[in-house]
Amino acid sequence: MRDVIILGSTGSIGTQALEVIASRRDRFRVVGLAAGGGSIATLAEQVLEFSPRTVALARPTAVQDLQLALYAAAQQRGWNRGDVRLPRIIAGPDAATELAAEAADVVLNGITGSVGLLPTLAALRAGTTLALANKESLVIGGRLVTEAAAPGQLVAVDSEHSAFAQCLRAGRTDEVDKLVLTASGGPFRGRTRAELTEVTPDQAMAHPTWQMGRVITINSATLVNKGLELIEAGLLYDMPLDRIQVVVHPQSFVHSAVQYVDGALIAQCSPPDMKLPIALGLTWPDRVAGAAAPVDWTAAAAWTFEPLDAEAFPAVELARRAGTLGGTAPAVFNAANEVCVDAFCEGRIGFLDIVDTIADVLTEHVSGGVSADAEDDSDAVGSRYVDDRGITVETVLAADAWARRAARARTRG
């Protein structure tokens, strides 16, 4: 029996993880749930279903809403008020970090965005196995995260990085030639840069394979998500970024592959379903029988591969630049992107402006320039690039905050 804490329980990864756990009650026990507070009805149902001892809410104002929703959901189930066992509720911006440090066998970090960094570090410092779906915390934290992790403590949940972990079992580290990171290509695969000028938010949200939240879906359309995954792969598997190749595979059955020095290519293949890597993340290195449907070999199918068009989709090479620089550069790449995604969805910038703005902010940061509208010393500190030797949580968060201000200044509309 593994005690599990799920951060981001009402999001896509969190809800699918709970589905996996619900089907294997003999193997898992949910002891903690964390959510932002925007989907209180869903969280209340999760609390009644799994009876966690602790619930963390990012918004303190949502505490009473959760209590009322618990009683309402219980009443719908035909329970008496006295049948409801309220969990301990902690609230505030540090609630998820506090929960991540509590006793458990596994913490699944399914939070979206850079706010997942401190919970990631808290789980690692507590000695808990961390099933990491929050790629941003690894990307911006870099060596702070990898050096905090004991051998085997950090387990990837992204389907591509879970695939790498599985494929790397086929050979020794010194036998690896390169990692092959697959990408669906998003909804605009095959379009030229000129053809992307008039893309709308609704079009960008129509991903051909995966159902995901807004930020990740837009990131998949720009291929920023693949850039983040490139940096993540380098950190997880200590691989130079020039030995990670991105290949477009629209069917999303080959989740990634490892090429060995003798020419052998070992790939992990399965239908696009996040329950498989989630289940592996919860039980690594063991597998969960029946976690997801296998490939149907009775039906004809074709899997295709094509090179990435770096001119139309420059985000991957921009991320490679940021990841190679390391230090605070990836934090700036990620933070600027999050601001630009909001600006795009609100109609203040165009689709191509997302990556162009990220590039401008990153260039300013690396050159050490100070934003024109700097208001205080912290802005000046955050504007300066710090390499891996000087990186701290404080410098990362300062760079993150500066990049958001710099990106907002460019996307006011």
C-alpha positions as CSV (number, residue, x, y, z in Angstrom):
1,M,0.0,0.0,0.0
2,R,1.4,3.4,-1.0
3,D,0.3,6.6,0.6
4,V,0.0,9.3,-2.1
5,I,-0.3,13.0,-2.1
6,I,-1.6,14.6,-5.2
7,L,-0.9,18.3,-6.0
8,G,-3.2,19.8,-8.6
9,S,-5.9,17.2,-7.9
10,T,-8.6,18.9,-9.9
11,G,-6.5,19.3,-13.1
12,S,-6.1,16.9,-16.0
13,I,-3.2,15.0,-14.4
14,G,-4.7,15.0,-10.9
15,T,-8.1,13.7,-12.0
16,Q,-6.6,10.9,-14.2
17,A,-4.3,9.9,-11.3
18,L,-7.3,9.6,-9.0
19,E,-8.9,7.4,-11.7
20,V,-5.9,5.1,-11.6
21,I,-5.9,5.0,-7.8
22,A,-9.7,4.3,-7.7
23,S,-9.1,1.2,-9.9
24,R,-6.3,0.0,-7.5
25,R,-7.6,0.6,-4.0
26,D,-5.5,-2.3,-2.8
27,R,-2.3,-0.5,-3.9
28,F,-2.9,3.2,-3.1
29,R,-4.2,5.4,-0.3
30,V,-4.7,9.1,-0.9
31,V,-3.5,11.0,2.2
32,G,-3.4,14.5,0.7
33,L,-5.0,16.6,-2.0
34,A,-3.9,20.1,-3.2
35,A,-5.9,22.4,-5.5
36,G,-6.0,26.0,-6.5
37,G,-9.6,26.5,-5.4
38,G,-11.2,27.1,-8.8
39,S,-13.0,23.8,-9.0
40,I,-14.5,23.4,-5.5
41,A,-17.3,21.0,-6.5
42,T,-14.8,18.6,-8.1
43,L,-12.5,18.8,-5.1
44,A,-15.4,18.1,-2.7
45,E,-16.3,15.0,-4.6
46,Q,-12.6,13.9,-4.5
47,V,-12.5,14.5,-0.7
48,L,-15.6,12.4,-0.1
49,E,-14.4,9.6,-2.4
50,F,-10.8,9.3,-1.1
51,S,-11.0,10.7,2.5
52,P,-7.6,12.4,2.5
53,R,-6.3,13.5,5.9
54,T,-5.2,16.9,4.6
55,V,-6.4,19.2,1.8
56,A,-4.4,22.3,0.7
57,L,-6.0,25.3,-1.0
58,A,-4.1,28.0,-2.7
59,R,-7.0,30.5,-2.1
60,P,-7.8,31.1,1.5
61,T,-11.2,32.4,0.5
62,A,-12.1,29.0,-0.8
63,V,-12.0,27.2,2.5
64,Q,-15.6,27.9,3.5
65,D,-16.7,27.2,0.0
66,L,-15.1,23.7,0.2
67,Q,-16.8,23.0,3.6
68,L,-20.2,24.0,2.2
69,A,-19.6,22.0,-1.0
70,L,-18.6,18.9,1.1
71,Y,-21.9,19.0,2.9
72,A,-23.9,19.6,-0.3
73,A,-22.1,16.7,-2.1
74,A,-22.7,14.4,0.9
75,Q,-26.4,15.3,1.0
76,Q,-26.6,14.4,-2.7
77,R,-25.2,11.0,-1.8
78,G,-27.8,10.5,0.9
79,W,-25.4,11.0,3.8
80,N,-26.3,12.7,7.0
81,R,-24.2,15.8,8.0
82,G,-22.6,13.7,10.8
83,D,-21.3,11.2,8.2
84,V,-19.0,13.7,6.7
85,R,-15.4,13.5,8.1
86,L,-13.8,16.9,7.3
87,P,-10.1,16.8,6.5
88,R,-7.6,19.2,7.9
89,I,-7.7,22.1,5.6
90,I,-4.6,24.4,5.1
91,A,-4.8,27.4,2.9
92,G,-2.6,30.1,1.3
93,P,0.0,30.4,-1.3
94,D,2.4,28.0,0.6
95,A,-0.3,25.4,1.3
96,A,0.8,23.0,-1.4
97,T,4.4,23.3,-0.3
98,E,3.4,22.5,3.2
99,L,1.4,19.5,2.1
100,A,4.2,18.2,-0.1
101,A,6.5,18.0,2.9
102,E,4.1,15.7,4.8
103,A,4.6,12.0,5.3
104,A,3.8,9.9,2.2
105,D,5.3,7.4,-0.1
106,V,4.7,9.4,-3.3
107,V,4.0,13.0,-4.1
108,L,2.5,13.5,-7.5
109,N,3.1,17.1,-8.6
110,G,0.5,17.9,-11.2
111,I,0.4,21.6,-10.6
112,T,0.7,23.7,-13.8
113,G,3.4,26.4,-14.0
114,S,6.3,27.7,-12.1
115,V,4.4,27.8,-8.8
116,G,5.2,24.1,-8.7
117,L,8.9,24.7,-7.9
118,L,8.6,25.1,-4.1
119,P,6.4,22.0,-3.6
120,T,8.8,20.0,-5.8
121,L,11.7,21.0,-3.6
122,A,9.7,20.3,-0.4
123,A,8.9,16.8,-1.5
124,L,12.5,16.1,-2.4
125,R,13.8,17.4,0.9
126,A,11.3,15.3,2.8
127,G,12.8,12.2,1.1
128,T,9.5,11.3,-0.7
129,T,9.4,9.8,-4.1
130,L,8.4,12.6,-6.4
131,A,6.3,11.7,-9.5
132,L,6.8,14.9,-11.5
133,A,4.3,16.1,-14.0
134,N,5.0,19.7,-13.3
135,K,7.8,20.1,-15.9
136,E,8.1,23.8,-15.2
137,S,9.5,23.3,-11.7
138,L,12.4,21.2,-13.1
139,V,13.0,23.5,-16.0
140,I,13.2,26.7,-13.9
141,G,14.8,25.0,-10.9
142,G,17.4,23.2,-13.0
143,R,20.3,21.9,-10.9
144,L,18.5,23.1,-7.7
145,V,16.0,20.3,-8.3
146,T,18.4,17.6,-9.7
147,E,20.9,18.1,-6.9
148,A,18.1,17.9,-4.2
149,A,17.0,14.5,-5.6
150,A,18.5,11.3,-4.3
151,P,19.1,8.5,-6.9
152,G,15.7,7.2,-8.0
153,Q,13.7,9.8,-6.1
154,L,12.7,11.8,-9.1
155,V,10.3,10.0,-11.4
156,A,9.0,11.5,-14.7
157,V,5.3,11.5,-15.4
158,D,5.3,13.3,-18.8
159,S,4.7,10.6,-21.4
160,E,7.9,11.5,-23.3
161,H,10.2,11.4,-20.2
162,S,8.5,8.2,-18.9
163,A,9.2,6.7,-22.3
164,F,12.9,7.7,-22.0
165,A,13.1,6.1,-18.6
166,Q,11.7,2.9,-20.0
167,C,13.9,2.8,-23.1
168,L,17.0,3.5,-21.1
169,R,16.6,0.2,-19.3
170,A,17.8,-1.4,-22.6
171,G,21.4,-0.4,-22.3
172,R,24.2,1.2,-20.2
173,T,24.5,5.0,-20.0
174,D,27.8,4.9,-21.9
175,E,26.0,3.1,-24.8
176,V,23.5,5.9,-25.4
177,D,24.0,7.9,-28.6
178,K,21.1,10.3,-28.3
179,L,17.5,10.8,-27.1
180,V,14.8,11.1,-29.7
181,L,12.0,13.3,-28.4
182,T,8.7,12.9,-30.3
183,A,6.2,15.7,-30.9
184,S,2.7,15.5,-32.3
185,G,3.3,18.8,-34.2
186,G,0.2,20.3,-32.7
187,P,-2.8,21.6,-34.7
188,F,-0.7,23.6,-37.1
189,R,1.7,21.0,-38.3
190,G,2.7,21.5,-41.9
191,R,1.9,25.3,-41.9
192,T,4.5,27.8,-42.9
193,R,5.4,30.7,-40.6
194,A,3.4,33.1,-42.9
195,E,0.3,30.8,-42.6
196,L,0.4,31.1,-38.8
197,T,0.0,34.9,-38.8
198,E,-3.8,34.9,-38.3
199,V,-4.1,31.9,-35.9
200,T,-6.9,32.4,-33.3
201,P,-6.9,31.2,-29.7
202,D,-9.8,28.8,-30.5
203,Q,-7.8,27.3,-33.3
204,A,-4.7,26.9,-31.1
205,M,-6.8,25.2,-28.4
206,A,-7.9,22.4,-30.9
207,H,-5.1,19.9,-30.2
208,P,-5.4,16.9,-32.5
209,T,-4.4,14.3,-29.9
210,W,-4.5,15.3,-26.2
211,Q,-7.1,17.0,-24.0
212,M,-5.2,19.4,-21.7
213,G,-5.5,22.7,-19.9
214,R,-5.2,26.1,-21.6
215,V,-1.5,26.8,-21.0
216,I,-0.3,23.3,-22.0
217,T,-2.5,23.3,-25.1
218,I,-1.3,26.6,-26.4
219,N,2.3,25.6,-25.6
220,S,1.7,22.5,-27.7
221,A,0.5,24.7,-30.6
222,T,3.6,26.9,-30.4
223,L,5.8,23.9,-29.6
224,V,7.0,25.8,-26.5
225,N,5.9,22.7,-24.6
226,K,8.4,20.6,-26.6
227,G,11.1,23.1,-25.8
228,L,10.3,22.8,-22.1
229,E,10.4,19.0,-22.5
230,L,13.8,19.2,-24.2
231,I,15.3,21.1,-21.2
232,E,13.6,18.7,-18.9
233,A,15.0,15.6,-20.7
234,G,18.5,17.0,-20.5
235,L,18.2,17.6,-16.7
236,L,16.5,14.3,-15.9
237,Y,18.9,12.1,-17.9
238,D,22.1,14.3,-17.7
239,M,22.1,14.5,-21.5
240,P,23.7,17.5,-23.4
241,L,20.9,19.2,-25.3
242,D,22.7,18.9,-28.6
243,R,22.2,15.1,-28.2
244,I,18.5,15.4,-28.0
245,Q,16.6,15.4,-31.3
246,V,13.0,16.5,-31.8
247,V,11.0,14.5,-34.4
248,V,7.4,15.1,-35.4
249,H,5.2,12.1,-35.0
250,P,1.5,13.1,-35.5
251,Q,-0.1,9.8,-34.3
252,S,1.5,10.1,-30.8
253,F,1.9,6.3,-30.4
254,V,5.7,6.5,-30.1
255,H,6.2,8.5,-27.0
256,S,9.9,8.9,-27.4
257,A,13.0,6.7,-28.1
258,V,16.6,6.2,-27.3
259,Q,19.2,5.6,-30.0
260,Y,22.2,3.6,-28.9
261,V,25.8,3.8,-30.3
262,D,25.4,0.6,-32.4
263,G,22.5,2.1,-34.3
264,A,19.7,0.4,-32.3
265,L,16.6,2.5,-31.6
266,I,14.5,1.5,-28.6
267,A,11.1,3.1,-28.6
268,Q,8.2,3.1,-26.1
269,C,4.9,2.8,-27.9
270,S,1.3,2.9,-26.6
271,P,-1.9,4.7,-27.5
272,P,-2.0,8.3,-26.3
273,D,-3.3,7.9,-22.7
274,M,-1.7,9.6,-19.8
275,K,-2.8,6.9,-17.4
276,L,0.1,4.7,-18.3
277,P,2.9,7.1,-17.4
278,I,0.9,8.3,-14.3
279,A,0.6,4.7,-13.1
280,L,4.3,4.2,-13.7
281,G,5.1,7.4,-11.8
282,L,3.1,6.1,-8.8
283,T,4.7,2.7,-8.7
284,W,8.1,3.1,-10.4
285,P,10.0,0.8,-11.3
286,D,7.0,-1.6,-11.1
287,R,4.1,-1.6,-13.6
288,V,0.4,-1.6,-13.0
289,A,-1.4,-4.3,-14.9
290,G,-4.2,-2.9,-17.1
291,A,-3.3,0.8,-16.5
292,A,-4.1,1.7,-20.1
293,A,-5.2,0.0,-23.3
294,P,-2.4,-1.5,-25.4
295,V,-1.8,-1.1,-29.2
296,D,-4.5,-2.9,-31.2
297,W,-2.5,-5.1,-33.6
298,T,-5.6,-6.4,-35.3
299,A,-6.3,-3.0,-37.0
300,A,-4.2,-1.5,-39.8
301,A,-2.3,1.6,-38.8
302,A,0.5,3.8,-40.1
303,W,3.0,5.7,-37.9
304,T,4.8,8.6,-39.7
305,F,7.8,10.7,-38.7
306,E,9.0,14.0,-40.1
307,P,11.6,16.6,-39.2
308,L,10.7,19.7,-37.2
309,D,10.2,22.9,-39.2
310,A,12.4,25.2,-37.0
311,E,11.5,28.3,-39.1
312,A,7.8,28.0,-38.5
313,F,8.2,26.7,-34.9
314,P,11.4,28.3,-33.5
315,A,10.4,27.6,-29.8
316,V,12.4,24.4,-29.6
317,E,15.7,25.9,-30.7
318,L,15.1,28.9,-28.4
319,A,14.5,26.6,-25.5
320,R,17.7,24.7,-26.5
321,R,19.5,28.0,-26.2
322,A,18.0,28.8,-22.8
323,G,18.7,25.3,-21.6
324,T,22.3,25.3,-22.7
325,L,22.8,28.6,-20.9
326,G,21.2,27.1,-17.8
327,G,21.0,29.1,-14.6
328,T,18.2,31.6,-14.7
329,A,17.7,31.5,-18.5
330,P,15.1,28.7,-18.5
331,A,13.1,30.4,-15.8
332,V,12.9,33.5,-18.0
333,F,11.9,31.5,-21.0
334,N,9.1,29.8,-19.0
335,A,7.8,32.9,-17.2
336,A,7.7,35.1,-20.4
337,N,5.8,32.3,-22.1
338,E,3.1,32.1,-19.4
339,V,2.5,35.8,-19.7
340,C,2.4,35.6,-23.5
341,V,-0.1,32.8,-23.5
342,D,-2.5,34.9,-21.4
343,A,-1.9,37.9,-23.7
344,F,-2.6,35.8,-26.8
345,C,-5.8,34.2,-25.3
346,E,-7.0,37.7,-24.4
347,G,-6.4,39.0,-27.9
348,R,-3.6,41.4,-27.1
349,I,-0.9,39.7,-29.2
350,G,-0.8,37.4,-32.2
351,F,0.2,33.8,-32.3
352,L,3.7,34.4,-33.6
353,D,4.2,37.2,-31.1
354,I,4.3,34.5,-28.3
355,V,7.7,33.1,-29.2
356,D,9.0,36.4,-30.6
357,T,8.4,38.1,-27.3
358,I,10.0,35.2,-25.3
359,A,13.1,35.6,-27.5
360,D,13.2,39.3,-26.9
361,V,12.9,38.9,-23.1
362,L,15.5,36.1,-23.0
363,T,17.9,38.2,-25.0
364,E,17.5,41.2,-22.7
365,H,18.0,39.0,-19.6
366,V,21.2,37.3,-20.9
367,S,22.7,40.6,-22.0
368,G,22.1,41.9,-18.4
369,G,19.9,44.8,-19.4
370,V,17.4,46.3,-17.0
371,S,13.8,46.6,-18.0
372,A,12.9,50.2,-19.1
373,D,10.1,50.3,-16.6
374,A,12.1,49.0,-13.6
375,E,10.6,50.2,-10.4
376,D,12.8,48.8,-7.7
377,D,16.1,47.1,-7.0
378,S,14.5,43.6,-7.2
379,D,13.7,44.3,-10.9
380,A,17.4,45.1,-11.5
381,V,18.5,41.9,-9.7
382,G,16.0,39.7,-11.6
383,S,17.1,41.2,-15.0
384,R,20.6,39.9,-14.6
385,Y,21.5,36.4,-15.8
386,V,22.9,34.1,-13.2
387,D,24.6,30.8,-14.3
388,D,24.4,27.4,-12.7
389,R,27.2,28.2,-10.3
390,G,25.3,31.0,-8.6
391,I,21.8,29.9,-9.0
392,T,19.5,29.9,-5.8
393,V,15.8,29.7,-5.2
394,E,15.9,33.5,-4.7
395,T,17.7,34.2,-8.0
396,V,15.3,31.9,-9.9
397,L,12.2,33.6,-8.4
398,A,13.6,37.0,-9.0
399,A,14.3,36.2,-12.7
400,D,10.8,34.7,-13.0
401,A,9.2,37.8,-11.6
402,W,11.4,40.1,-13.8
403,A,10.6,38.1,-16.9
404,R,6.9,38.4,-16.2
405,R,7.1,42.2,-15.8
406,A,9.2,42.5,-19.0
407,A,6.8,40.3,-21.0
408,R,3.8,42.3,-19.7
409,A,5.4,45.5,-20.8
410,R,5.7,44.1,-24.3
411,T,2.1,42.6,-24.4
412,R,-0.1,45.4,-23.0
413,G,-1.9,45.7,-26.4
